[in-house]
């Protein structure tokens, strides 16, 4: 084990709690390279961002569906938000690791940990804002669905585009307190 490799506990945490399978990350990257052999790393990464943005859009809409039924229990609403946030978080973690792998970065390096923490934070913020905004503005709950879809898709785009620029070396993301300031 090299000095910059993530510890076993860190690897196990991401594996068991967030169901992060690094073998799947590598397989997805290899599949993209095989299907589109003439495309650059940035083009392949853009394909991954686009595909995951569509999934995030659908997930963001579905996550806010329970807001349409005021009689549904708060626990059920929270369970839906937690489940969807977990799914989106996992998807975003896969996205940045796939982009890192495309650009030749070691996805087992300790440097990926603060990047993954930043992704978890961005995902949580992006999924919590739409329902809070709809409630605080006291508008029809139906607006939570498109707001959630747009927010989730937008967060995916922001994460993906930032990761591409970062791994291409076009931007330097400062680290503060272990969390990348994206």
C-alpha positions as CSV (number, residue, x, y, z in Angstrom):
1,X,0.0,0.0,0.0
2,X,1.4,3.4,-1.0
3,X,1.4,6.4,1.2
4,X,-1.3,8.2,-0.8
5,X,-3.7,5.3,-1.0
6,X,-7.0,5.5,1.0
7,X,-7.1,3.5,4.1
8,X,-9.0,0.2,4.4
9,X,-11.5,1.8,6.7
10,X,-12.2,4.7,4.2
11,X,-12.6,2.2,1.4
12,X,-14.9,0.0,3.5
13,X,-17.0,3.1,4.5
14,X,-17.7,4.1,0.9
15,X,-18.3,0.4,0.0
16,X,-20.7,-0.5,2.7
17,X,-22.5,2.8,3.5
18,X,-22.6,4.3,0.0
19,X,-22.4,1.1,-2.0
20,X,-19.5,2.5,-4.0
21,X,-18.0,-0.2,-6.2
22,X,-14.7,1.0,-7.7
23,X,-14.6,-2.0,-10.1
24,X,-17.9,-0.7,-11.5
25,X,-16.3,2.7,-12.0
26,X,-13.4,1.2,-13.9
27,X,-15.8,-1.0,-16.0
28,X,-17.9,2.0,-17.0
29,X,-14.9,4.0,-18.1
30,X,-13.6,1.1,-20.1
31,X,-17.0,0.7,-21.8
32,X,-17.1,4.3,-22.7
33,X,-13.6,4.2,-24.1
34,X,-14.5,1.0,-26.1
35,X,-17.8,2.5,-27.5
36,X,-16.3,5.9,-28.4
37,X,-12.6,5.2,-29.2
38,X,-12.0,8.4,-31.1
39,X,-13.3,10.7,-28.4
40,X,-11.1,12.6,-25.9
41,X,-11.3,12.2,-22.2
42,X,-13.3,15.5,-22.0
43,X,-15.8,14.3,-24.6
44,X,-16.2,10.9,-22.8
45,X,-16.6,12.7,-19.5
46,X,-19.3,15.0,-21.0
47,X,-21.2,11.9,-22.1
48,X,-21.1,10.6,-18.6
49,X,-22.3,13.9,-17.2
50,X,-25.1,14.1,-19.8
51,X,-26.3,10.5,-19.0
52,X,-26.3,11.1,-15.3
53,X,-28.0,14.5,-15.6
54,X,-31.0,12.8,-17.2
55,X,-31.1,10.3,-14.3
56,X,-30.8,13.1,-11.7
57,X,-33.6,15.1,-13.4
58,X,-35.9,12.1,-13.1
59,X,-34.7,11.4,-9.5
60,X,-35.2,15.0,-8.4
61,X,-38.8,15.0,-9.8
62,X,-39.6,11.7,-8.1
63,X,-38.1,12.7,-4.8
64,X,-40.5,15.6,-4.5
65,X,-43.6,13.7,-5.6
66,X,-44.8,13.1,-1.9
67,X,-45.2,16.9,-1.5
68,X,-48.4,16.6,-3.6
69,X,-50.2,14.7,-0.9
70,X,-50.5,16.8,2.3
71,X,-52.0,13.9,4.2
72,X,-49.0,11.7,3.6
73,X,-47.0,11.3,6.8
74,X,-43.9,13.4,7.5
75,X,-41.9,10.2,8.1
76,X,-42.8,8.9,4.6
77,X,-41.8,12.3,3.0
78,X,-38.5,12.2,4.9
79,X,-37.9,8.6,3.9
80,X,-38.4,9.6,0.3
81,X,-36.0,12.5,0.5
82,X,-33.4,10.4,2.3
83,X,-33.7,7.6,-0.2
84,X,-33.5,9.9,-3.2
85,X,-30.6,11.9,-1.7
86,X,-28.7,8.6,-1.1
87,X,-29.3,7.5,-4.7
88,X,-28.2,10.9,-6.1
89,X,-25.2,11.0,-3.8
90,X,-24.1,7.5,-5.0
91,X,-24.6,8.5,-8.6
92,X,-22.5,11.7,-8.2
93,X,-19.7,9.8,-6.4
94,X,-19.6,7.4,-9.3
95,X,-19.6,10.4,-11.7
96,X,-16.6,12.1,-10.3
97,X,-14.6,8.9,-9.9
98,X,-15.4,7.9,-13.5
99,X,-14.2,11.3,-14.6
100,X,-11.1,11.0,-12.5
101,X,-10.4,7.6,-14.0
102,X,-10.9,8.9,-17.5
103,X,-8.2,11.6,-16.8
104,X,-5.8,9.0,-15.5
105,X,-6.2,9.8,-11.8
106,X,-5.9,7.1,-9.2
107,X,-9.4,6.6,-7.8
108,X,-7.8,4.9,-4.7
109,X,-5.7,8.0,-3.9
110,X,-6.5,9.9,-0.6
111,X,-7.0,13.0,-2.8
112,X,-10.3,11.6,-3.9
113,X,-11.7,11.6,-0.3
114,X,-12.2,15.4,0.1
115,X,-13.6,15.5,-3.5
116,X,-16.1,12.9,-2.5
117,X,-17.0,14.8,0.7
118,X,-17.6,17.9,-1.4
119,X,-19.9,15.9,-3.7
120,X,-21.9,14.6,-0.8
121,X,-22.3,18.1,0.5
122,X,-23.4,19.5,-2.9
123,X,-25.9,16.8,-3.4
124,X,-27.5,17.3,0.0
125,X,-27.8,21.0,-0.6
126,X,-29.2,20.5,-4.0
127,X,-31.9,18.1,-2.8
128,X,-32.9,20.0,0.3
129,X,-33.4,23.4,-1.3
130,X,-36.4,22.8,-3.6
131,X,-38.8,21.5,-0.9
132,X,-37.7,24.2,1.6
133,X,-38.1,26.9,-1.0
134,X,-41.6,25.7,-2.0
135,X,-42.6,25.6,1.7
136,X,-41.1,29.0,2.6
137,X,-42.6,30.7,-0.4
138,X,-45.9,29.0,0.3
139,X,-46.6,28.2,-3.3
140,X,-48.5,25.2,-4.7
141,X,-46.6,22.0,-3.9
142,X,-46.7,20.9,-7.5
143,X,-43.9,23.3,-8.1
144,X,-41.6,21.2,-6.0
145,X,-41.5,18.5,-8.7
146,X,-40.0,20.7,-11.5
147,X,-37.9,22.6,-9.0
148,X,-36.5,19.3,-7.6
149,X,-35.9,18.0,-11.1
150,X,-34.1,21.1,-12.2
151,X,-32.1,21.4,-9.0
152,X,-30.9,17.7,-9.1
153,X,-30.0,18.0,-12.8
154,X,-28.3,21.3,-12.2
155,X,-26.2,19.9,-9.4
156,X,-25.2,17.0,-11.5
157,X,-24.1,19.3,-14.3
158,X,-22.2,21.5,-11.9
159,X,-20.4,18.6,-10.3
160,X,-19.6,17.0,-13.6
161,X,-18.4,20.2,-15.3
162,X,-16.3,21.2,-12.3
163,X,-14.7,17.7,-12.1
164,X,-13.9,17.8,-15.9
165,X,-12.3,21.3,-15.5
166,X,-10.4,20.2,-12.3
167,X,-9.0,17.0,-13.8
168,X,-8.1,18.7,-17.0
169,X,-6.1,21.1,-14.9
170,X,-8.1,24.2,-16.0
171,X,-9.1,25.1,-12.4
172,X,-7.6,24.5,-9.0
173,X,-10.2,23.7,-6.3
174,X,-9.0,25.1,-3.0
175,X,-9.5,22.8,0.0
176,X,-10.8,24.2,3.3
177,X,-11.3,22.0,6.3
178,X,-11.1,18.9,4.1
179,X,-14.0,19.9,1.9
180,X,-13.4,21.2,-1.7
181,X,-15.0,24.7,-2.1
182,X,-16.9,24.1,-5.3
